[in-house]
Amino acid sequence: MSLATLAHMVPLYPSLHRQLVSQITALCLENLQASFPVPVPPERIALSAQLLAALHLTDGKVGAAVAWRVLVDDAVGSAWECLREMGRGKGTSNGALCASFSILSAPV
């Protein structure tokens, strides 16, 4: 519920949340990485993705586009790295899959 509230409040009052961006980002990424073996509920993953998608608004009119681009580039880069590792056969022998895909598969 707090993630949903933050995801709703950040676009409305971005400047008030600017100082908390690093802590909010860390919280969202912790949920999105879905630490193995303890599963993260899908609802929390979806809410974390929505909140993370709204955080670029805290950078203002000029910096928001750059912040969004960096976020998307990092997510795509993580997905490519995961695919490379899966193609090499690493990480599949013990049942662990790349958690980076949760950021891409969560509905925003």
C-alpha positions as CSV (number, residue, x, y, z in Angstrom):
1,M,0.0,0.0,0.0
2,S,2.8,2.4,0.7
3,L,4.4,1.7,-2.7
4,A,1.0,2.5,-4.4
5,T,0.8,5.7,-2.4
6,L,4.3,6.8,-3.3
7,A,3.7,5.9,-6.9
8,H,0.6,8.2,-6.9
9,M,2.3,11.0,-4.9
10,V,5.6,11.3,-6.8
11,P,4.0,12.6,-10.0
12,L,1.9,15.1,-8.1
13,Y,4.7,16.5,-5.9
14,P,8.0,15.5,-7.5
15,S,10.1,18.2,-5.8
16,L,9.1,17.0,-2.3
17,H,10.4,13.5,-3.1
18,R,13.7,14.6,-4.7
19,Q,15.8,14.0,-1.6
20,L,14.4,10.5,-1.2
21,V,15.1,9.3,-4.7
22,S,18.2,7.2,-3.9
23,Q,16.4,5.4,-1.0
24,I,13.2,4.9,-3.0
25,T,15.2,3.6,-5.9
26,A,17.1,1.2,-3.7
27,L,13.8,-0.1,-2.2
28,C,12.3,-0.6,-5.7
29,L,15.3,-2.4,-7.1
30,E,15.4,-4.7,-4.1
31,N,11.8,-5.7,-4.8
32,L,12.4,-5.9,-8.5
33,Q,15.5,-8.1,-8.2
34,A,13.3,-10.8,-6.5
35,S,16.0,-12.2,-4.3
36,F,16.3,-15.9,-4.7
37,P,15.1,-18.2,-2.9
38,V,12.6,-16.0,-1.1
39,P,10.0,-15.0,-3.7
40,V,8.6,-11.4,-3.9
41,P,4.8,-11.2,-4.3
42,P,3.9,-10.2,-7.9
43,E,1.8,-7.3,-6.6
44,R,4.8,-5.8,-4.9
45,I,6.9,-6.2,-8.0
46,A,4.3,-4.4,-10.1
47,L,4.0,-1.6,-7.6
48,S,7.7,-1.2,-7.4
49,A,7.9,-1.0,-11.2
50,Q,5.2,1.7,-11.2
51,L,7.0,3.7,-8.5
52,L,10.4,3.3,-10.3
53,A,8.8,4.5,-13.5
54,A,7.6,7.7,-11.8
55,L,10.9,8.6,-10.1
56,H,12.3,10.3,-13.2
57,L,9.8,13.1,-12.7
58,T,11.8,14.3,-9.6
59,D,14.5,15.6,-11.9
60,G,12.4,18.4,-13.3
61,K,11.5,19.4,-16.8
62,V,15.0,19.3,-18.2
63,G,16.5,16.3,-16.3
64,A,13.5,14.0,-16.4
65,A,14.1,12.8,-20.0
66,V,17.8,12.0,-19.2
67,A,16.9,10.2,-16.0
68,W,14.2,8.1,-17.8
69,R,16.7,7.2,-20.5
70,V,19.3,6.1,-18.0
71,L,16.7,3.9,-16.2
72,V,15.5,2.3,-19.4
73,D,19.1,1.8,-20.7
74,D,20.1,0.1,-17.5
75,A,17.0,-2.2,-17.6
76,V,17.7,-3.2,-21.2
77,G,21.4,-3.7,-20.4
78,S,20.5,-5.9,-17.5
79,A,18.2,-8.0,-19.7
80,W,20.9,-8.4,-22.4
81,E,23.4,-9.4,-19.8
82,C,20.9,-11.9,-18.4
83,L,20.3,-13.4,-21.9
84,R,24.0,-13.7,-22.4
85,E,24.5,-15.5,-19.2
86,M,21.6,-17.8,-19.9
87,G,23.0,-18.5,-23.3
88,R,26.3,-19.6,-21.7
89,G,24.5,-21.9,-19.4
90,K,25.5,-20.1,-16.2
91,G,23.0,-19.8,-13.4
92,T,20.7,-22.4,-14.8
93,S,22.3,-25.4,-13.1
94,N,21.2,-24.4,-9.6
95,G,17.7,-23.2,-10.7
96,A,18.5,-19.5,-10.3
97,L,17.3,-17.3,-13.1
98,C,18.3,-13.7,-13.8
99,A,16.2,-11.5,-11.6
100,S,16.7,-8.5,-13.9
101,F,13.8,-9.7,-16.0
102,S,11.3,-8.9,-13.3
103,I,11.7,-5.1,-14.0
104,L,10.8,-5.8,-17.7
105,S,8.0,-8.2,-17.1
106,A,6.1,-6.2,-14.4
107,P,3.1,-4.3,-15.7
108,V,3.6,-0.5,-15.5
